[in-house]
Amino acid sequence: MTSREHEYWTPEPIFRGETVFCLASGPSATQEVVDKLRGRRTIVVNATCHLAPWADILFFTDSGFYLHRRDLIRTWPGMVVTMSRMAKRELPDKVRRVKGCGAPEFPPRLSGRRPGFPPAGSPEIQQGRTSGHTAVSLAIGLGAARVCLVGYDMRLAADGREHHHSGEAGYGGPRDLSLYANEFVPGFNGWRAAAEASGVEILNCTPGSALKEFPFADLDEVLEAL
C-alpha cells in the first residue's frame, strides 16, 4: 500500500471573516478561562486539547506530541491538523498535514526577513517557532479576520510553572528557558504588520504575557463584543 505521508492538505477558508481563538499551553490557560470559549471558533494547541475537547481543530507541529497520544488523536471528534509526517502516515484519513513555508530557526530579528502570510486557500502556511506560533498562521490560512491568543504567556508563572499542565508525556525534561526571550518571543517580530497587510487583526488576550508584538485585549470584553 502506498503511504500518504507526503500528502499535504490545502487549508480551506472555513473561518472566513470570523474571530478565531488560538489556545496555547501557557500557565494562564486554566479550565475556567478555556470554558469561556466553548461554542467559539477555536484552534487548540498540543496538550491544551485536554481542557477543550470540543475545540474545532487540534493542532500540533511534530511527531513528538503524536507519539504518546495516538489513541487521543485517532478518536479526536474534531479536525486534526499537523506538520507531522508520522501522524499522516499512520492516520492518513484522520490527519490533515499542512506544509510550512519560512525558516523558523531564523527569526526575522536575526535574518532581516519579514514574514508574509500566504492567502486563505494557499497550500502553505507561514511556519512559526513553536506549535502555538504556527497555529496563528493556520488560523489566518483558514480565513480568520481576527485571531485572539489565549495561553500565550511566553514566560514562567509566579509559581515557576512553564505550562498549565505538568508531567505531560512528549515534552521532554527541563529545557533552557532563555528560549522564550531569545527565540520564541522575537520569532513573532513582524507578524503584526504582516497580519495587518493581510487584513487580519491579532489580539493578545493573555494577561501578563511577555509577547508584546500584538495589542492586548481583555478576553471577556472581546467575547461580549461578538
Order of alpha helices (4+ residues) and beta strands (2+ residues): beta-alpha-beta-beta-alpha-alpha-beta-alpha-beta-beta-alpha-beta-alpha-beta-alpha-beta-alpha
